Amino acid sequence: MKKLEINQLVERKVLADRFPVIVEYLSTEYSESLKDIITALVQWGTNHKKRITTDN
């Protein structure tokens, strides 16, 4: 997550006013540039699920 934050793909938000302290990671506007790529990977995985799934 730290590398995603450094590369501005996620934003780290600490909710210190709660107990226990909660840390949230939110996608950034910049991460939206990956949307088409991720959608294509999901589609590929869906299309090839039977071939790439093993019972090992």
QUIBEL-V864229 format. One record per residue. N is the residue number from 1. PHI is phi in whole degrees, 0 to 359 (999 if undefined). OMEGA is omega in degrees with one decimal (none if undefined). D_LAST is the distance of its C-alpha to the last C-alpha in Angstrom with 1 decimal. Layout:
N_PHI_OMEGA_D_LAST + N_PHI_OMEGA_D_LAST
This chain:
1_999_-179.4_28.7 + 2_300_179.5_31.7 + 3_293_175.8_31.1 + 4_296_177.8_30.9 + 5_292_179.2_34.2 + 6_301_-179.1_35.8 + 7_270_173.1_35.1 + 8_61_176.0_36.6 + 9_267_174.2_33.5 + 10_225_176.5_33.6 + 11_243_-179.6_36.5 + 12_270_-179.6_36.2 + 13_234_-179.7_38.3 + 14_256_177.3_39.1 + 15_259_-174.1_40.6 + 16_282_-179.2_42.5 + 17_277_-179.9_44.8 + 18_244_174.4_42.1 + 19_232_-2.9_40.8 + 20_289_179.1_38.2 + 21_300_-179.7_38.5 + 22_249_176.0_36.1 + 23_245_178.3_34.8 + 24_245_173.5_34.0 + 25_241_-177.3_32.8 + 26_246_177.3_34.3 + 27_290_-179.2_33.7 + 28_262_176.0_36.7 + 29_299_179.6_38.7 + 30_297_-179.6_37.5 + 31_295_177.4_33.8 + 32_298_179.2_34.9 + 33_293_178.0_35.2 + 34_268_-173.1_31.4 + 35_305_-178.3_31.3 + 36_295_179.9_31.3 + 37_293_179.8_28.6 + 38_295_177.2_26.2 + 39_300_178.4_27.1 + 40_295_178.0_26.3 + 41_294_176.8_22.9 + 42_298_179.8_22.2 + 43_297_178.5_23.5 + 44_299_179.0_21.5 + 45_299_177.8_18.2 + 46_297_-178.8_19.5 + 47_292_-174.1_20.6 + 48_246_-174.6_17.3 + 49_305_-178.1_14.8 + 50_299_-178.3_13.8 + 51_285_-175.1_13.4 + 52_266_179.9_11.5 + 53_273_176.8_9.0 + 54_234_179.4_5.6 + 55_264_-178.1_3.8 + 56_288_none_0.0
